[in-house]
Amino acid sequence: METGIWWLPGRTNEFPDVQKPPMYYWLVALFSGDENGVNSWTIRLPSVLGALGCILSVVLIGRTLNEIKTGLLAALVLATAVHFVWSARIGRIDMPLAAATTLYGLFAIRYVLHYSTWDLVWASLSVAIAILFKGPIGLVFCGVTAFAIWFSLARNTQTLFGLSFTGFLGGTLTLPWFLYAHLVTEGDFSKHFFIEHNWDRGLGTGRLRSHPFWFYPVQFLWDFQPWPTIGLILGFFNFKHVKQHISRIFEFKSIRYFSIIWLLLLLSALSISNFKRADYLLVAYPACSLLLGSFLNSISIYNTSKIHRFIFLFSIFSGVCTTFLVLSWLIFVDIPNQEPYRDAIIWAKKINMVIPIKEPILFFGEEAHSLAFHLNRQHRILGKPEELAAALSFEKPVWVVTNPEVLILWPSGPPGTKWEKVDSNTQNGDGQAHHKPLILLKAFPP
């Protein structure tokens, strides 16, 4: 907003962001306006609206498939899953990306049932929005959703062609922006975004952390609490009816069949990548909420006795209350206690007092965006030792911010580099480590 460079937004110092497409930045700028400026509320608003969009979409999916009660129960589950609500408060791309994918699922289902041209157009626009949030992975998520819809609701040629066309049209609509970003950055955007942040992450050849294949299923059971636990409790008290529900899961064109296929395909697509992070699971939350909503709907239908009806209602009430209590503790107790060890302002001021503001800082093997923002100076993010060696100057030292593990791996410096430790971000003088430990190094040629 300060530079007026709208087509290729940047974070600080007028340098374009080559790690992500622009959609999230555009939304923040749209909500900020010229008077109020960018603040914590406008930065979080896309995530808030994305969460509301996911909740509304699962209701409409249930209604479209003639199971409005399932949709409403799914919305309740989604709106009270701890990590989902928590993520709605954070200014990250993953929540609006999940909303775009879920919205695509809604319009694609409507197209499959009615073959409406407008639904095809809206589905294509949803694909374009998903791509402008996250790039190729947005197209992958929409493609997985399309396959789940085709496989579980309508296995015919017309549906396959129509859903494939949405991916083609959505990708075509975004192509001009990616070509523009490639040209204006002289290929730098394509190098960093497509190669490093997509190809290297997917194959695990980059600098970023990786996890085993089974990471997401285990993480999902933890993050989607309290509903997996409540589902087990209700299943225990309704075991006879659970068997009937399971036997009906694979009924073609049923919402439970679609939701379980959708969920399994999304988890599989996420698990293929070596680079894994819990927030990426948000895209699978709507599918899981529909599956649980269908399960809860079946249990409520079978519950004819007073005791079973009481257990059902009490379990739902307990789930909502648990989420409220956990989030209240996180927001009003845990976060304030951790704040001194999350703050980046103190260390940024200290670094700026030591290092002249005109001298750039390199981030090696680390993406400390909060620190980079408060440093408010030219900086680059490097991931490979040869990149660091190429950036060194023979005239004066180069300042490098990295994590302590790198110093353990290379005490004297990686190949082509020699360095020495200058400072770290341990704060308040009590010896307690920052939640994201970082060190400042002085690097120079060997």
Summary of the structure (lengths in Angstrom):
residues: 446
radius of gyration: 24.4
end to end distance: 42.3
largest distance: 82.8
contacts: 1448
relative contact order: 0.10
helix: 66%
strand: 6%
